Amino acid sequence: MMKFNKAQIIGLKRKRGEKNLSVGQLADELGLSRFTVSRIINHSSSEFTSSTVIKVNDWVLKEYVLS
């Protein structure tokens, strides 16, 4: 199990806001469930699978590189 740090969550929230995405739309882009994305954004769980962390990190990095 892995954790997100504050910078990772801020980056995810920032890109979600810039793209004006709902939690459901963001979940679709990430390939995760809405429930999981909501837990990440709201800090309601501290541990996630490594595949979840990798998906989020890859998406955030891709969005920053493409912008």
N, C-alpha and C positions, 0 to 999 in steps of 0.2 A: 504494500500500500504506500501511496505517496501523498504529499501535501502540496498545495499551491501556496506560493508566497504572495505577499501583498502586491508586488510589482506585476506578477502574472495576472492577478485578478483585476487590477487597475487597467492593464492593457486590454484585457478582454472586454471590460465595461466600456472603455473609451472607443474601441472599434465598433462595438455594438451600437453605441450612441451615434457615431459618425455615419454608420450605414442605416441608422433608424430601424433596427431590427427588433421584432418582438422576441420574447424568450423562445417561442416555438420556431420562428424563422432561424434564429441563431442555432438552436438545437439541430435543425435540418442541415444547416451549413456545416456544423461540426460532426454530424453523424452520431449524435448523442440524444438521449431522451430529454424532454422538457424538464422532467423532474431533476435529472442530474445537473442540467445547466442552471436551474433555479438554485439548487444546493450550492453550486460553486459561487454564483453571484451573491447570494445572501449569506455566505459563510455558515450555512447550517450543518455542514459536515466537514470534518477536518481531514479525512482520509479518502482517497480515490484510487482506483486501479491505475497502474502505470499506463495502460492504453488510453485511458481518459485524459491523463495529463499530457501525453504525447499528442493526442488529437487537438487539444486546446492550444498547446504551444505551437504546433505546426500551423494552425489556422492563424493565430495572432502574428507569427513571424511572416507568413505569406501576405497578410493584410498590410503590415508595415512596409514590406518590401515593395508591394504593388502601389502603395499610395504616394 
